[in-house]
Amino acid sequence: MKSDEGFRSKTERDREVDLQRNYGKIGIAAIQAAGDACRTKREQSEAEARRQSMAVSAHTD
């Protein structure tokens, strides 16, 4: 977006701020979604491990 002379109009600066704001919101949402997916996967793995542990202990009793 920079021109060759280094001068940027107010419109160009405002547009860059808008892009940063919009992409920042997208980035935050993406990070939250990834965290939720990881948490869900970990919780599922832990639940599966508990089920297997219970099945093994019930089978050995």
C-alpha positions in Angstrom: 0.0 0.0 0.0 3.0 2.4 0.3 3.6 4.6 -2.6 7.0 5.0 -4.1 7.5 8.5 -2.5 6.6 7.2 1.0 3.5 9.4 1.2 0.3 7.7 2.1 -3.0 9.5 2.0 -5.4 9.6 4.9 -7.7 7.2 3.0 -4.8 4.7 2.6 -4.0 4.9 6.3 -7.6 4.5 7.2 -8.0 1.5 4.9 -4.9 -0.1 6.5 -6.4 0.4 10.0 -9.7 -1.1 8.9 -7.9 -4.1 7.5 -5.9 -4.6 10.7 -9.1 -4.3 12.8 -11.0 -6.8 10.6 -8.2 -9.3 10.3 -7.5 -9.0 14.0 -11.1 -10.0 14.7 -10.8 -13.0 12.3 -7.5 -14.0 13.9 -9.0 -13.9 17.4 -12.0 -16.0 16.3 -9.7 -18.5 14.6 -7.5 -18.8 17.7 -10.6 -19.4 19.9 -11.9 -22.0 17.5 -8.6 -23.8 17.4 -8.4 -23.8 21.2 -12.0 -25.1 21.5 -11.2 -27.9 19.0 -8.0 -28.9 20.9 -9.8 -28.8 24.2 -12.7 -30.9 22.8 -10.2 -33.4 21.4 -8.3 -33.6 24.6 -11.5 -34.1 26.6 -12.6 -36.8 24.3 -9.2 -38.6 24.6 -9.4 -38.4 28.4 -12.9 -39.7 28.4 -11.9 -42.6 26.2 -9.0 -43.4 28.4 -11.3 -43.5 31.4 -13.7 -45.8 29.6 -10.9 -48.1 28.7 -9.5 -48.1 32.2 -13.0 -48.9 33.6 -13.4 -51.7 31.1 -10.1 -53.2 32.0 -10.7 -53.0 35.8 -14.2 -54.4 35.4 -12.9 -57.3 33.3 -10.2 -58.1 35.8 -12.6 -58.2 38.8 
